[in-house]
Amino acid sequence: MKIEERFREVLDKTKGLGAVMLLDKEGEIILSAKKPELDLYDVELFGAQMAVLLAKEVEGQKMNFMFLKGEGGSAATLLLEQRYFLTMYFTERSFAGYAEKWMEELAVHVNREFF
């Protein structure tokens, strides 16, 4: 299955998921799938900001997963091979473990197709 199809499938079956993005090391979108009601520019900007945050090191230590939750939504970013990032934006509150489960599954497909 092509990764674009897999992104769309995960978007359609993951509760509360509004967008899923693959970003390069500069935070630029390579692939994405989003719900039609979300603005593409806002989704891309959000994904880039998440990638930039996760790319930062503290005393030489890198993080590989970040989860944020707010009153009306949640987001998660996973560091992939070669400093690529997978980001999910939820239009409702979600849980880190739930997001991480879907991201790890998607990472397998991304790694197969891209690396």
N, C-alpha and C positions, 0 to 999 in steps of 0.2 A: 504494500500500500504506500502510495506517495505521501510524503510528510504533510503536504497541503491538505490532503484528504483526512489524514489522521488529526490534524489540528481542528478541522471542521467537526469531525466526529466527537472529539473530546469536548469541544465547545458546546455541542448540542446535548451531550449527555451528563455533563458535570453541573451539579446544582449550583446556581447562582453565578456561574462563570460568564463574564461579559466579553473577555478578550484573552487571547493567548498569543505571545510574540516570541520570535527568535531574534536576538540582537547580536551584533558583532561587538568586538572589544571597544569600539568607540560609541556604542549605544545606538547605532543605526539599525533600523528594522530590516531584517532579511526576509522574514516571512511572518505573516500574522493572519489571524482569523478573529472577527469580532461580531458582536450582535449589531444589527443594523441601526439601532437607536443610539449607539455610541458614536461620537465624533472621532473620525480617524486621526486628526491632528492631535486631539487631546490624548488619545490612546498611545500614539507614537511618542509624544512628549513624556508621558508618564513612564512608559517602558524605558526610555533613555535615562530618565532620572533614577529609576530603580537600578539599572545596570551601573551607572556611575557610582551610586552609593555602595553597591556590593563590591565594586572593583577596588575600593580604597583598602589600604592596609594599615594596621595599627601595630607599630613596633615590629614590622616584618611579618606579621601574621595575617593571612588571608581568610576571609569568611567564604563559605560556599553556598549558604542558604540564608535568605532573609524573608521574614514575614511581617507584614504590617496589618493592623486592623483598626478600623475607625467606626464611627457610629453607623454609617450606611454602607460600608464596603470593606474589602480586604484585598491584599495583594501579596504576591510571593515572587521571589526571583531565585533561580538556581544557577550557579556557575557551572558551565560545561567545559569540555576539553577546549584547548587553544583559546581560552578567555572569551568564549561565546556565552550568552546568557539566555535562559528561558524565563519568561515572565508571564504571570497570570494575574488578571485583574478581575475581582469578584464584585458584582453589583450589590451584594449583600454581605453581611458578616459571615466569615467562614472560619475554619480552624487550620492551624499550621500543618498538622498531620495529614489532613484531607488534601490540602494543596500539594504538600510534598509527595504524597502517594501518586497523584496524577502527573506531577512534574517528572518524577523518576521514571514513570512509564513512558512519557513522551520523550524523555532524554534517550532512552534506548533506541527509539525510532530515529531521532535526530542524529545520534552518533552513528547509526548504521548508514544513513543517507549522506551525511556530510563529512564524517571523519573515517 
